[in-house]
Amino acid sequence: MARLYADEQFPRVVVNLLRALGHDILTVQEAGKANQRIPDEDVLAFAIADNRTVLTINRSDFIRLHNSQPRHAGIIVCTEDLNRQRLATQIHEAITNTVDLTNKLIRINRPSN
């Protein structure tokens, strides 16, 4: 399964659901970097150094980072979805359907109902 690094705003419920599906997730909080106003560039750098794919709802900033620094262990940008189970399932399916996340930008969009 995937090695992920969830940024500070990423929903903890989704982290736990993804862990239950077998994914290895480290959160910013668990890495001892909570409430430090760490720039997104540093979040990405930490993920690269630890060979983890960034998991974020901060879409615009991480899409910009992907475009300016396309060499990374992967970035998954998500639309905020209050249906946490659906969000976890969409992420899991995207990861499962992608052989290698290296240098990839994966967009998870909330379905429009």
Number of C-alpha atoms within 10 A of each C-alpha: 12 17 18 24 29 25 23 22 14 18 17 13 12 19 22 14 17 21 16 10 13 13 17 15 21 20 20 21 14 12 10 9 14 14 9 10 8 13 9 14 13 10 18 25 16 16 25 18 10 14 16 25 25 27 28 22 21 18 18 10 14 23 18 11 17 18 11 9 13 16 13 22 23 25 28 25 22 20 15 17 16 10 10 16 14 14 23 21 15 17 22 18 11 16 17 12 9 11 8 12 19 17 15 17 20 18 17 20 14 15 9 4 3
